Amino acid sequence: MFRKERLEKEQNKYNGEANELINNQKKLKGLLHNVIKKGNEKKGTLGEAWDKLQLFVELIKAYSKGEYRDVTKSTIITVIGALLYFVSPLDLVPDFIIGIGIIDDAAVIGYTIKKLSGELDAFSQWKNTNSSKLENPFE
């Protein structure tokens, strides 16, 4: 439905803002709050993207707390960019279009997972061995 080039272009729109958020804990925390809120509201319609979205939130939380740093800055920017896209009400398919407004969000999340699969797999393994330290990102 969405071409790779289009998804890349949409996601890259948010990279500048994502780069600024890396060093602004207050704004980053606000973004994560908005992602968690929207994620919980859209959980049923996100399908497989739900688990991936939780992984993104966990990665950003662990990175921002200094618990996990075995990831490139460009990966963090890309993940934050995907989260910014997710919470944006005006994207390829506006969220107010009931039934299909979340499809592009899920596509960007899926595309980001595919693009960063190596580093995200490494984080996921780290997370599984350190799960006692981590909280549920959506609570």
Buried (B, 14 or more C-beta within 10 A) or exposed (E): EBEEEBBEEBBBBBBEBBBEBBEEEEEBBEBBEBBBEBBEEBBEBBEEBBEBBBBBBBBBBBBBEEEBEEBEEEBBBBBBBBBBBBBBEEBBBEBEEEEEBBBBBBBBBBBBBEBBEEBBEEBEEBBEEEEEEBEEBBE
